[in-house]
Amino acid sequence: MKKFYLTLLVFTIVKIAAQPVISANHAIQPGATTYQHADPLTLSGLTPGPSGANVSWDFSQYSSATTTSQTMYNCPGNSNCLDFDGANKMIGSDNGNSYSYLLYSNNELSTIGSKSTSTSGTTLYTFDNPKLELKFPVTYLQSFTDSWTGYSTPSGTSETGNHTVTVDAYGTLKTPLGIFPNTLRTKRIVNVTNNVTGSPLTTSVIEIYTWISSEYSGALLTIGFADTTISGYPTIHTRSLSYGKNILTLGTKDLLVDKQIDMYPNPASDYVTIKNGDKATKIEINNTEGRKIYESNNAGKVDLSGFPSGVYYLTLSFKDGKTQTRKIIKK
């Protein structure tokens, strides 16, 4: 019986260890990304597919109708960063008409505002409290909720909203651009109410599924289902699908640091030693549910003896704001 339980434990650890993990380094790298968008008229039978572990999805039948591009910038570093001085990341559309302003801090990525420009002028949209988008590392079964309010400048539009984000699946994704193993899927349920001066109240319930991989920048696939109700009018149902294949490019300095950092032994029963850990300013350990269970400013040696057997994600933070996440196994 003891042998059976030992075998089961080893099998479980190996299975969990195969789960993909997305660190901040893979999600907030500056650079351009390009996406193909399917014709909404072809999406009547669109479904998100299964949730769970080691599943497969096939969306290869959808073709591109339009193409868009966007670029992520570090702030400061671009003149448009001046509109929201609290942002340290910014995403600009390829036509230069819209920008999203982000704050990456404490392994969390949040939206703090946006800007749109047109022939009638420039409109800024500010969130009173940042809208939490992602927590790092992104792991299977991670979940969080957040709420926000926002307003426009010039005045005229206000918004209240909340969402629940769950990493509900991982597996192999197929799109028109190829087959992608080791992808994570996030499910986002959004409830938003918009109040525009002089217009009826608008409420929306939006369900968004996004597939991401540590090998690629941005999203591999995003699908959305929205039900929008304007007071006094029937509910409008819309669907969307976009996909991309944007190769992740790390800078030379990032690659050098990545090669210099090593952790051993792994798996470990008591201590894990971090080679060149002195290059990091902070270390955090999260369990597979994304909950932080350890934090220290000493990244040289970590005592795992008090941790239950299983898989953990160790994140190193550096002076330049970058992070590295490694998977460790406690025997």
N, C-alpha and C positions, 0 to 999 in steps of 0.2 A: 504493500500500500504506500509506503514511504517513497519507493522508487517511482510509483505512478504519479504522486504529487510533485516530485522533483521534475519528472519529465513534462508534466503539465505546466509547471512554472517556467521552465526553459522555453517551451513552445510559446507561451504567452509573451514572454520577454522578446523573443525573436520576432513575433508577429507585430508587437507594438513598435519595435525598433525600425520596422520597415515603413512606418508611417512618415510621410513627408513633413517637413517643417519649413516655414518661410521666415527668414530674419529680416530686420529692417534694411540691411544692406541690399537686399534683392527688391525692395519695394519703393525706396525713395532715392534711387540713383538718378542724377540729372541726365537729361537726354530726350531724344524724340521717340515717340511711339506712333505707329500707324494702325488703323483699324478699318476693317471691311464691314459694311452694314447691309443686312439682308432687306429686301423689299417687304414691308409690313404685310402686303397682300398675300405673301407666300407663307405666313406664319399661323394660319388658322388651326393647324394641328399641333402647334408647338407645346411641348411639355418639358419640365425640368429634368425628368428622369429620376432614377432612384437615389436615395440617400444611403449612408452606411459605409462600411469598410470594404476596400478592394472591389469597387463596382466599376462598371464601364458605361460610357455614354457615347453616342454616335450622332453628331450634328453635321456630318459631312454632306448631307443633301442640300444644305442651304447655300446659295450663291450670293455673290456681292452685287449690290445695286449702286452703292456709293462708297467713297473712301474719304476718311478724315485723318488728320494728324494732330498731335499735340506735343508740347515740349515741357518737361519739368526743369525748373531752374532753382539754384540755391539763392537764397536771399540773406543779406544784400548781394548785389551783383547784377541786377537788371533795373532799369529805370522804373518799371512798373511796380517793383517791390515797394516803392515809397507810399503807395496807397494804403497799405496795411503794414505798419512798421513792426507789428508783433509777429509777422510770418517769417519763417526761415525756409519755406519751400513755396514754390508758385508753379502752377500749371497754366500754360497759355495755349489757346487754340491756334490752328495753323493760319487762320485768317486775321488774327490779331484783334478780334472783336470781343473776346471773353477771356477772363482769367479767374482761376480759383486760388485762394491763399490758404496755406496750410501751416500748421505748427507741429513739428516733430519734437517731442520732449518726453523723457522718462519712459521710453519704449512705447509711446502712444502717438498716433498720427490723427490730427483733428483739423477740421475746416473752420477757419475763423471769419471768412468772408469771400466775396466775389465781386467782379467788376465786369460790366458790359458796356460797349460803346456802339453808337449808331449815329445816323445823321442828325438825330434829335438831341444828342448829347451823351454824357457818361452817367451811368447809374452805379452806385456802390451798394452792396448788400452786406450788412454786418450781423453776425451772430452774437447775441448778448453773452452767451457762454459757448465756447467752441463745441462743434458737433464732432463727437468721437467717431472716427472711421475705422481704425484698426488698432489692435494691441499686438505687440510683438513679444516673443515669437508667435506666429500664427500656427496653431496646431489643431488637430482633429478633436472635435467635441468642445472646443473653446466657445464661450458664449458671453455676451454682455449686452446691456441695454443703456440707452442714453436719451435725453430729451433736450430741447433747445427752443429758443425764440429768436426771431430775426426781424430786421426792418431795413427799409431802403432809404438811400439819400440821393436825390431829393425824396422827401417823404411821399407816402402814397400806398405803400405795400408793407404788410406785416405778416409774419408767419409763426405758427407754433407747430412743433412736431416732435415725434419720438420714433425710435426704431429699436429693434432687437436683431442682433447679429449673431449668427451661429455658424460655426464651421461644421457642417452636417455630413460631409462625405469626403472620401479620397479614393483615387483610382486612376483609370486610364481614359483619357479624353480623345475623341476623334473629331476633327473639324476639316473643312476643305483645305486647310494648310498642312495637315499631317496628323500623326498619332503621338500623343503626349502622355507618357506614364508618369506616375508619382505627382499627380496634381491634387490640390486641395480645392474644395468648393465651399464658398461662403454663401449663406442664405440670409438675406436682409429683408425684414418686414418693416415698412415705413408707413407711418400715419402722419399726414400733413394737412393743416388748415391754413388757407391763404385768404387774407382780407385786403382787397384792393379798393381804395376810396372810390365810391360811386358805382361799384360793381357788386353783383351778388357774391355771397360767401362760397368759396370753393374748397372741397375736401377731397383728398386722394388717399387711397390705400394702394401701396406699391410693393410688389414682391420681386426682389432682384436676386439672381443667382450669378456668382462670379467664380470662374475657375482660374487658379493661379499656380505658378510653379517656381521653384527656386532657380530654374535654369533660364527663365525668361523675364523680361521687364514688362510691367503692366499686366493686363489680363489676357489670358488665352481665349476666353469666351465670356460674354456677358449676355444674359437674357433677362427680360423684364416683362412684368404683367402689371398694368395699372388700371384701376377703376377710379374715375374722376367724376365727382358729382358737383354741379353748379346749382345752387338753390333755385328751385322752380323748373329745372330741366332734367331730362333722363340722364342716367349714368352713362358715361362714355368708357368703353373698354378698349385698351390699346395693348399691343405687344411689340417687343423689339428684340433684335438679336444682332450682336456684333462680335467679331473675332479678330485676333491678331497673332503675330509670331515675331515678337520683338526680342532679338537676342540680347541677353544681359551682358553689358560691358562694364567691367570694373576697371578703375584706374590702376596704373602700374604700382602706385604706393599701396593700394588696397590688396593687390595680389601678393606683394612682398610680405605684408603683415600677415595675410592669411596663411602663407607658407611657413612663417616663423612661429605662429602659435600652434602648440600641440598639447594634448592632454593624455596622461597615462597614469596608471593602467586604465583601460576602458574595454570591457566592464571592470568595475572595482567593487571591493567589499568594504573598504574603510576610507582610504584617502585617495584623492585624485590630485596629481601634480600638474600645474599648468606651466609648460615651458614658455619662457618669455612673457609670463603673466604680468611682469612689471610694466609692460607697455600699456596696460589697461588701467583705468582710473576707478572702475567699479565692476563688481561681478554680481549677477543675479541668477538664481535657479528657480525655474518654474516647473510645476508638474504637468502631466499631459492634459489637464483641464485648463491650463493657462494661469493657474494661481501661483503667485510668488510665494516661495517657502523659505528663501534664503537670500540675504544681501550682505555684501561686505566690500570694503575698500581695499582689502588685501587679496589680490588675485594670484597668489603663489601656490597655495595648497588649500584644498577644500576637504573638510571632514564629512564623509557620507555615512558614517557608522550609525547615526541615528535615523537615517532615512529608510522607509520600507523598500523592499525589493521592487524594481520596476525601471521605467524610463523617465529621464528628466531632461530639461533643456537649459543649458548653461549659457548665459549671455554676458559677453564682455563689452564694456563701454570704453571708448577712447576719448582723448582730449579734443579731437576734431569733431566730436558728435557722432561718429560712426560706431556701429556695433557689429559684433560677430556672435552667432549662435551655434553651439555645438550640442549634439545629442550625447548624453552619457547614460550608462546603464549601471544601476546598483544591483549587485548580485545578492 
